[in-house]
Amino acid sequence: MSVRPSPAIAAIGIAALLASAGLAVAQSGKGAAKADASADAGNSSGSFEVSGVDVDVRGKSAEAARLGGWRLAQRKGWSMLARQLTGSPSTLSDSALDGLVTGIVVENEQIGPNRYVARLGVLFDRNRAASILGVGGTLMRSPPMLLVPVQVSGGTHRVFEGTSAFAEGWARFRTGNSSIDYVRANGSGPDRLLMNAGQVGRRGRGWWRAILDQYGATDILVPTVELRRSYPGGPVTGIFTAGHGPDNRQLAQFVLRVNDGNAIPALIDAGIARIDKAYQDALRAGILKPDRLLVTEPPRPAVPLEETGEEELIDTGETPAVATGTAITIQFDTPTVGALTGGEAALRVVPGVSSAVTTSTALGGVSLMRVTYDGSQASLRAALEARGWQVQEGAGVLRIRRGGGAATPSSAPAPVAGNSSSE
C-alpha cells in the first residue's frame, strides 16, 4: 500500500518514480504490506478518505500515464467525497486539489509503457475539505478504546505473539472515516505481556483498569478472527467477531471466504472494514459504552466503628522506653566469625553500653559496629583502654585492637564512608 504526499504537483512525479522502484506498494490480491511499513498509512484520522477510485489513462510514457491517472483520481475522489457529505457532486481546479490532497493510496495498479490502470484511494485534508464543502469537520468520536486483535489459527490463539495477519491488518487500517478512536499498540516491549489471548479471558476490572491506564484508554475492543484452511494454499474461511468490554460481549459476527490462500490479507482487510462498521453502528445505537468499573475505582467498604460514648485510657503498666545515649561507630578487626561475635560480646559488657550491633561485616578485614553509649566518646575510650584495648579516636569513630597488637602509625581511624553490607 502506497501513500504519497501532495503539497505540489511536482511531488506526484517524484512519488511515481519512487513507487515504480518498488517502495511501499501493495497490490490487492497479491499480498499486503507489512504492518510496520503501513503503520503510518493507517493513521489517517486527520483526513477524509475516498477509496475505490478506478482510473484508466494513456500517456506518452509510463510516468506521464501514472501522473495523469493520479490527477484524474483526485478529481473523481473529490466529486465522490462531495456527494457523500453534501449529496451533490462538486468540482475544483487541479491546483486547489493539490492543496487539499494529503495522500494517494494505491490499492491495485497495472503500469504499461503508455497506459496506467489502477484502483486508488484519495486522502483529503479534513479541516480544509470540510470548510469548502460547508460541513462539520469533526465526526462523532468514541472514547479512546484499546484494541486487542485476537487471531485463532490452527487451534492457537495469538495477539502479538509471533506473526499475526490480523494484527498487521489492523495496523494497515485507516481510521480517517471511522468514528471509533482506536488505541492501537505496536506489539513490542510490554505489549505482548499485557495484551495476550489469556488476558482476553480475564474478567477482573482492576487488572483491566491498570492496563487501560498504561495506554490512556477507557474501554476495550476485542475483534477476533478464526481462520479455517481447507488445505495448504486452498480456500480460507474467516469467522469474524466484534467483541467489546472486559466481558468480551459479542456485538456482531459474520463469515467471509477466499478461494486462494495467498489472498488472506484481502480477506483480513474486508473483515476489519465490516468490524469497524459494526463498532460504529453500536456507538450510534448507544451500545458501545465503557464499563463504569473501568472508568472509576469502586469505593472500599467502610469499617464499622462501635461508639460507647466514653473514652477510656488503657493503662498497660509499661513505661515506653526512650532511646538515650551517644551513637558511636567502632572499627574492629574480624579475621574470623569468632572474632566478630567476640567483639560484639566484649562491647556489650562495658558499663554504659546499651546496644552494640554490627552494621558492616568484613571477614578477614575491618568490620563496623554501631554502639549506643550513655556518656561521651572520650569516656568510652577510657573504659575500653581500661579493659586492655588499644584505641584510636576520630570524629564519632573509635578504632580498637586487642592489647599487644601492633599499632598503626596513624593517630586516627579511617573515616567511615558508609555501610557496604548489613548483617
Secondary structure, DSSP 8 states (H G I E B T S, - for coil): --B---SSHHHHHHHHHHHHTTSS---TTS----HHHHHHHH--TTEEEEEEEEEEEE-SSHHHHHHHHHHHHHHHHHHHHHHHHHSS-----HHHHHHHEEEEEEEEEEE-SSEEEEEEEEEEEHHHHHHHHTS-S-------EEE--EEEETTEEESSSS--HHHHHHHH---TT-S--EE---S-TTHHHHSSHHHHT---HHHHHHHHHHHT-SEEEEEEEEEEESSTTS-EEEEEEEEETTTTEEEEEEEEEES-GGGHHHHHHHHHHHHHHHHHHHHHTT-----HHHHS------------S-------S-------SEEEEEEEEESSHHHHHHHHHHHHTSTTEEEEEEEE--TTEEEEEEEEESS-HHHHHHHHHHTTEEEEEETTEEEEEETTS---S-SS-------S---
